């Protein structure tokens, strides 16, 4: 099992819209494409309250590449995402890391 940590920096004033897109649109597409989220987090106390963190789990890098690329190429997803950005982008930057659990990790 591997995990992918993605961190999105919301555009000023757009965190609510970003959260709504995940809740109302993205999760349905992930389900359609077999993408399994572990969880989502925002910053309660910390450097920036404009960051959305989420963790996805994958069986392998090959599975991740196949499922993520199919999701990204889904025409309906592309159209829905564009619709959510008609007033400007929701995200100013993002990062992602592929993580492997340690032998003592609760998530394995």
VENBELZI-V848542 format. One record per residue. N is the residue number from 1. RES is the residue in one small letter. SS is DSSP state (alpha for helix, beta for strand, coil for the rest). BURIAL is + if it has 9 or more other ideal C-beta (glycine too) atoms within 8 Angstrom, else -. Layout:
n;res;ss;burial
N;RES;SS;BURIAL
N;RES;SS;BURIAL
This chain:
n;res;ss;burial
1;x;coil;-
2;x;beta;+
3;x;beta;+
4;x;beta;+
5;x;beta;+
6;x;beta;+
7;x;beta;+
8;x;beta;+
9;x;beta;+
10;x;beta;+
11;x;coil;+
12;x;coil;-
13;x;coil;-
14;x;coil;+
15;x;alpha;+
16;x;alpha;-
17;x;alpha;+
18;x;alpha;+
19;x;alpha;+
20;x;alpha;+
21;x;alpha;+
22;x;alpha;+
23;x;alpha;-
24;x;alpha;-
25;x;alpha;+
26;x;alpha;-
27;x;alpha;+
28;x;alpha;-
29;x;alpha;+
30;x;alpha;+
31;x;alpha;-
32;x;alpha;-
33;x;alpha;+
34;x;coil;-
35;x;coil;+
36;x;beta;-
37;x;beta;+
38;x;beta;+
39;x;beta;-
40;x;beta;-
41;x;beta;-
42;x;beta;+
43;x;coil;+
44;x;coil;-
45;x;coil;-
46;x;coil;-
47;x;coil;-
48;x;coil;-
49;x;coil;-
50;x;coil;-
51;x;beta;+
52;x;beta;+
53;x;beta;+
54;x;beta;+
55;x;beta;+
56;x;beta;+
57;x;beta;+
58;x;beta;+
59;x;coil;-
60;x;coil;-
61;x;alpha;-
62;x;alpha;-
63;x;alpha;+
64;x;alpha;+
65;x;alpha;-
66;x;alpha;-
67;x;alpha;+
68;x;alpha;+
69;x;alpha;-
70;x;alpha;+
71;x;alpha;+
72;x;alpha;-
73;x;alpha;-
74;x;coil;+
75;x;alpha;-
76;x;alpha;-
77;x;alpha;+
78;x;alpha;+
79;x;alpha;-
80;x;alpha;+
81;x;alpha;+
82;x;alpha;-
83;x;alpha;-
84;x;alpha;+
85;x;coil;+
86;x;coil;-
87;x;coil;-
88;x;coil;-
89;x;coil;-
90;x;coil;+
91;x;beta;+
92;x;beta;-
93;x;beta;-
94;x;beta;-
95;x;beta;-
96;x;beta;-
97;x;beta;-
98;x;beta;+
99;x;beta;-
100;x;beta;-
101;x;coil;+
102;x;coil;-
103;x;coil;-
104;x;coil;-
105;x;coil;-
106;x;coil;-
107;x;coil;-
108;x;coil;-
